[in-house]
């Protein structure tokens, strides 16, 4: 039985998959909590999250070009720092992103049918798992459609908000409510929306000419996402103001309403559901590939390393991830998932930057990314830090027991 995946993704598809991971439900849900802690410092927090994400993206791109295999930082940490650090990165990614998958599935349910959110969430997980089972090319084609729809919705919100009489540039100014701690915590929460660019690196084994494709696709996808996020944040903040935005659970819908564009409300609802589907699709792809890599090395059951002889996808890993996410989506609450996921992913990228440091070149960006990831991780709400630390510690104990 072969364990190799088919290389079928070019630069365009890789960029689209990265955008599908970033321009998803995060932008629909993360602005409110971030404004709640940053106040009028929301835009500096977005800039800080983008700067840390850029450092991480460049580290991931350099490493992925050298190690174009499924697993992302799990592989880089193992090769550059040692087996334990690779394992810890993979463990943090799989657990954190599985929780994020459940949150995205529940977001679909909340927007599509609030009264049956859990049932809709499970149905979405089953449908996307079946799609992923058919091959990464099918997933990439659907992601193109999703990205186009979500971008159209976001552009409509930005244009309607900025052209309305409710927009006030004075609301963008920094006020007395700004604090370094609030900006750091908000940046950590906003990082949740940026954390998809490395999906390109995680799929490195399915990218054509990875040494050329990945270093081009990762920063390109991140740059487009940052421009989109900046436009959305400026438009929503200018219409709602920091205080109202901080108390909003549906900031884009509230901005459309404040701008007098009530016709946009159902469009935003559909866009949020489609965005969540896109994020869920890309997340399941990334988690299943990291699961594949860890199973190959015996950190997870080896049956999860099986690759389908026809579709050339890690079908056992995809089914296992789909099952776990479906159970979580049927029973979990979406609250708290952003902070928990952000902590795990920030630790994951801290290990990526430490791995990039070991390459000997580009150390300034690697150091900036490492320090930035740790600062944002431990600035998150205490509950997220404690839960994330406990999960990482449990993974370390499991590693030690297996090795003894």
C-alpha positions in Angstrom: 0.0 0.0 0.0 1.4 3.4 -1.0 1.7 6.2 1.6 2.5 9.0 -0.9 0.0 11.7 -1.8 -0.5 13.1 -5.3 1.1 16.5 -6.1 -1.7 18.3 -7.9 -1.8 21.9 -6.5 -0.2 24.9 -8.3 0.4 28.4 -7.0 -3.2 29.6 -7.7 -4.8 26.6 -5.9 -2.4 26.9 -3.0 -3.2 30.6 -2.6 -6.9 29.9 -2.8 -6.7 27.2 -0.1 -4.8 29.6 2.1 -7.4 32.3 1.5 -10.2 29.8 2.2 -8.6 29.1 5.6 -8.1 32.8 6.5 -11.0 34.6 4.9 -13.6 32.5 6.7 -15.8 32.8 9.7 -13.0 34.4 11.7 -13.6 37.8 10.3 -17.3 37.5 11.0 -16.9 36.6 14.7 -13.4 37.8 15.9 -13.8 41.5 15.5 -16.3 41.9 18.3 -14.4 40.1 21.1 -11.2 41.8 19.9 -12.8 45.3 20.1 -14.2 44.3 23.5 -10.7 44.1 25.0 -8.7 46.5 22.7 -11.3 49.3 22.5 -10.2 51.9 20.0 -6.9 50.0 19.8 -8.5 47.5 17.5 -6.6 48.6 14.4 -3.1 48.5 16.1 -4.1 45.0 17.4 -4.9 43.9 13.9 -1.6 45.3 12.6 0.3 43.4 15.4 -1.5 40.1 14.6 -0.7 40.6 10.9 3.0 41.3 11.7 3.3 38.2 13.8 1.5 36.2 11.1 3.9 37.5 8.5 6.9 36.3 10.5 5.3 32.9 10.9 4.3 32.8 7.3 7.9 33.4 6.1 9.3 30.8 8.6 6.7 28.3 7.4 7.4 29.0 3.7 11.1 28.5 4.1 10.7 25.3 6.0 8.1 23.9 3.7 10.3 24.4 0.7 13.0 22.3 2.5 10.6 19.7 3.9 7.7 19.4 1.4 5.8 16.7 3.3 2.4 16.5 5.0 2.4 17.7 8.6 3.7 21.2 8.6 5.5 22.2 11.8 5.2 18.7 13.1 7.7 17.8 10.4 9.8 20.9 10.8 10.1 20.6 14.6 11.0 16.9 14.3 13.7 17.6 11.7 15.2 20.7 13.2 14.7 20.5 16.9 14.1 16.9 17.7 11.2 14.4 17.9 9.6 15.8 21.1 9.2 19.3 19.7 7.8 18.1 16.5 5.3 15.9 18.4 4.3 18.8 20.7 3.6 21.0 17.7 1.6 18.3 16.0 -0.3 17.6 19.2 -1.1 21.3 19.8 -2.2 21.7 16.2 -4.5 18.6 16.0 -6.2 19.3 19.4 -6.5 23.1 18.9 -7.7 22.9 15.3 -10.1 20.1 16.0 -11.8 22.4 18.5 -11.7 25.1 15.9 -13.4 22.7 13.4 -16.2 22.2 15.8 -16.6 26.0 16.3 -16.8 26.5 12.6 -19.3 23.8 12.1 -21.5 25.3 14.9 -21.1 28.7 13.2 -22.7 27.2 10.1 -25.5 25.8 12.2 -26.1 29.1 14.0 -26.5 31.1 10.8 -28.3 28.5 8.7 -30.8 27.2 11.3 -30.3 28.6 14.8 -32.9 26.2 16.4 -31.1 23.2 15.1 -27.5 24.4 15.1 -25.9 21.2 16.4 -27.7 19.0 13.8 -26.8 21.3 11.0 -23.2 21.4 12.3 -22.9 17.6 12.2 -24.4 17.5 8.7 -21.8 20.0 7.5 -19.0 17.9 9.0 -20.3 14.8 7.3 -20.7 16.5 3.9 -17.3 18.1 3.9 -15.6 14.9 5.1 -17.1 13.1 2.2 -15.9 15.8 -0.2 -12.4 15.7 1.2 -12.4 11.9 0.8 -12.8 12.4 -3.0 -9.4 14.1 -3.3 -7.7 17.4 -2.6 -8.5 18.8 -6.2 -12.2 18.6 -5.5 -11.6 20.4 -2.2 -9.6 23.1 -4.0 -12.3 23.7 -6.6 -15.0 24.1 -3.9 -12.7 26.5 -2.0 -12.5 28.7 -5.1 -16.3 29.2 -5.1 -16.4 29.8 -1.3 -13.6 32.4 -1.4 -15.3 34.2 -4.3 -18.7 34.3 -2.4 -17.2 35.5 0.9 -15.0 38.2 -0.8 -18.1 39.5 -2.6 -20.0 39.7 0.7 -17.2 41.5 2.5 -16.7 44.0 -0.3 -20.5 44.7 -0.2 -20.2 45.4 3.6 -17.2 47.6 3.3 -18.6 49.7 0.4 -22.1 50.1 2.0 -20.6 51.1 5.4 -18.0 53.6 4.1 -20.5 55.2 1.7 -23.2 55.6 4.4 -23.9 58.7 6.4 -23.2 56.7 9.6 -19.5 56.4 8.8 -17.3 58.7 10.9 -13.5 58.7 10.5 -13.2 60.1 14.0 -14.1 56.7 15.4 -10.8 55.3 14.1 -8.7 57.5 16.4 -7.0 56.1 19.4 -8.7 57.0 22.7 -8.0 56.8 26.4 -9.3 53.2 26.6 -6.2 51.8 24.8 -3.8 49.7 26.9 -0.8 47.5 25.9 -2.4 44.5 27.6 -5.7 45.0 25.7 -4.0 45.4 22.4 -1.9 42.2 23.0 -4.9 40.2 24.0 -6.9 41.5 21.0 -4.1 40.6 18.7 -4.1 37.1 20.1 -7.8 36.7 19.4 -7.5 38.2 15.9 -4.7 35.7 15.2 -7.5 33.1 15.1 -8.6 34.7 11.8 -5.1 34.7 10.3 -4.1 31.2 11.2 -4.9 29.5 7.9 -2.0 30.6 5.7 0.1 27.6 6.8 -2.5 25.2 5.4 -0.5 25.6 2.2 2.6 24.3 4.0 0.6 21.5 5.8 -0.4 20.3 2.3 3.2 20.4 1.1 3.1 16.8 -0.1 0.3 17.7 -2.5 1.9 20.8 -4.0 3.7 20.8 -7.4 7.2 22.1 -7.3 7.0 23.0 -3.6 10.4 24.8 -3.4 8.9 27.4 -5.8 5.2 27.2 -5.2 5.0 27.4 -1.3 7.3 30.5 -0.8 5.2 32.3 -3.4 1.8 31.2 -2.2 2.1 31.7 1.5 3.0 35.5 1.7 0.6 36.2 -1.3 -2.3 34.6 0.5 -1.5 36.3 3.8 -1.1 39.7 2.1 -4.5 39.5 0.4 -6.1 38.4 3.6 -4.5 41.3 5.6 -5.8 43.9 3.1 -9.3 42.4 3.3 -9.3 42.4 7.1 -8.0 45.9 7.3 -10.8 47.1 4.9 -13.5 45.3 6.9 -12.2 46.5 10.3 -11.9 50.1 9.2 -15.4 50.1 7.7 -17.1 48.4 10.7 -15.3 50.5 13.3 -16.1 53.7 11.5 -19.8 52.9 11.5 -20.2 51.3 15.0 -17.4 52.7 17.0 -15.2 50.7 19.4 -17.8 50.4 22.2 -20.7 49.2 20.1 -18.4 46.9 18.1 -17.1 45.4 21.3 -20.5 44.4 22.4 -21.6 42.9 19.1 -22.0 39.2 18.5 -22.6 39.8 14.7 -20.5 42.9 13.9 -20.9 42.8 10.1 -24.6 42.4 10.3 -24.8 45.2 12.9 -22.6 47.5 10.7 -24.9 46.8 7.7 -28.0 47.7 9.8 -26.3 50.9 11.2 -25.4 51.9 7.6 -29.1 51.6 6.6 -28.3 48.6 4.3 -30.9 46.2 5.6 -31.0 44.4 2.3 -27.5 43.2 3.2 -28.5 41.4 6.3 -29.6 38.1 4.6 -26.5 38.4 2.4 -24.3 38.6 5.4 -26.0 35.6 7.0 -25.4 33.5 3.9 -21.8 34.8 3.6 -21.0 33.9 7.2 -22.4 30.4 6.7 -20.4 29.9 3.5 -17.3 31.4 5.2 -17.6 29.0 8.0 -18.0 26.1 5.6 -14.8 27.2 3.8 -12.9 27.4 7.1 -14.2 24.0 8.1 -13.2 22.5 4.8 -9.6 23.8 5.0 -9.3 22.9 8.7 -10.3 19.3 8.2 -7.7 19.1 5.3 -4.9 20.4 7.6 -5.8 18.4 10.7 -6.0 15.1 8.7 -2.6 15.7 7.0 -1.0 16.4 10.4 -2.7 13.3 11.7 -1.3 11.3 8.8 2.3 12.6 9.5 2.1 11.7 13.2 0.6 8.3 12.4 3.5 7.6 10.0 5.9 8.1 13.0 3.9 6.0 15.4 2.7 8.9 17.6 -0.9 8.0 16.6 -2.3 4.6 15.4 -0.6 3.6 12.2 -3.8 2.8 10.5 -4.3 6.5 10.2 -1.4 6.7 7.8 -3.3 4.7 5.1 -3.6 6.5 1.8 -6.5 5.6 -0.5 -5.2 3.7 -3.6 -7.6 5.6 -6.0 -8.1 9.0 -4.5 -4.6 9.2 -2.9 -5.9 11.0 0.2 -5.3 9.9 3.9 -8.8 8.4 4.1 -8.5 6.8 7.5 -7.2 10.1 9.0 -9.9 12.1 7.3 -12.7 9.7 8.6 -11.2 9.8 12.1 -11.0 13.6 12.2 -14.5 13.9 10.7 -15.9 11.6 13.4 -14.2 13.5 16.3 -15.3 16.8 14.9 -18.9 15.6 14.4 -19.0 14.4 18.1 -17.6 17.7 19.3 -20.0 19.7 17.1 -22.9 17.8 18.5 -22.0 18.4 22.1 -19.8 21.5 22.4 -20.4 25.2 22.9 -18.8 27.6 20.4 -17.8 30.0 23.2 -14.2 29.9 24.3 -13.1 28.0 21.1 -11.4 31.1 19.7 -9.1 31.6 22.6 -8.3 27.9 23.1 -7.6 27.4 19.4 -5.4 30.6 19.3 -3.3 29.3 22.2 -2.6 26.0 20.6 -1.8 27.5 17.2 0.4 30.2 18.6 2.5 27.5 20.4 2.6 25.6 17.1 4.0 28.6 15.3 6.4 29.4 18.1 8.0 26.0 17.4 7.9 26.8 13.6 9.9 30.0 14.3 12.4 28.1 16.5 12.8 25.6 13.7 13.4 28.4 11.2 16.0 30.0 13.6 18.0 26.8 13.3 18.4 27.3 9.6 20.9 30.0 10.2 19.5 32.6 7.9 16.5 34.9 8.3 16.9 34.9 12.0 15.5 38.4 12.6 12.0 37.4 11.3 12.2 34.0 13.1 13.1 35.7 16.4 10.3 38.2 15.9 7.8 35.5 15.2 8.9 33.4 18.2 8.7 36.3 20.7 5.5 37.5 19.1 3.8 34.1 19.3 4.7 33.6 23.0 3.6 37.1 23.9 0.2 36.8 22.2 -0.3 33.3 23.6 0.1 34.3 27.2 -1.8 37.5 26.8 -5.0 35.5 25.9 -7.7 35.2 28.5 -6.6 33.1 31.5 -9.1 30.4 30.9 -7.7 29.8 27.4 -4.1 29.8 28.7 -4.9 27.3 31.4 -6.9 25.0 29.2 -4.2 25.1 26.5 -1.4 24.5 28.9 -3.2 21.5 30.4 -3.8 20.0 26.9 -0.1 20.4 26.0 1.0 18.9 29.3 -1.3 15.9 28.8 0.3 15.4 25.3 3.8 15.6 26.8 2.9 13.0 29.4 1.5 10.7 26.7 4.7 11.1 24.7 6.8 10.3 27.8 4.7 7.2 28.6 5.0 5.9 25.0 8.7 6.4 24.9 9.3 4.7 28.3 
